[in-house]
């Protein structure tokens, strides 16, 4: 996966108080395929309509933070962000903090 440059308003998470969450299945497409995964990751693939490129975890606050982009394909029939796209992002966050 290509390194992701955080937006300027979020650079503060690149600090000693936060740890970058790294999962091989997000970053290594060959390993993902060789390990039996099918298709691409719904949220972490660079081509996803809902894209969370990275997370940062702060153990002191027990907080998980990361940017999310809602791209073409995440919109409703009126061109607004679809509720299903928003819940996909929330599902991913909850999957990390709950399990």
Buried (B, 14 or more C-beta within 10 A) or exposed (E): BEEEEBEEEEEEBEEEEBEEBEEEEBBEBEEBEEEEEEEBBBBBBEEBBBBBBBBBBBEEEEEBBBBBEBEEEBBEEEEEEBEEBBEBBEEBBEEBEEE
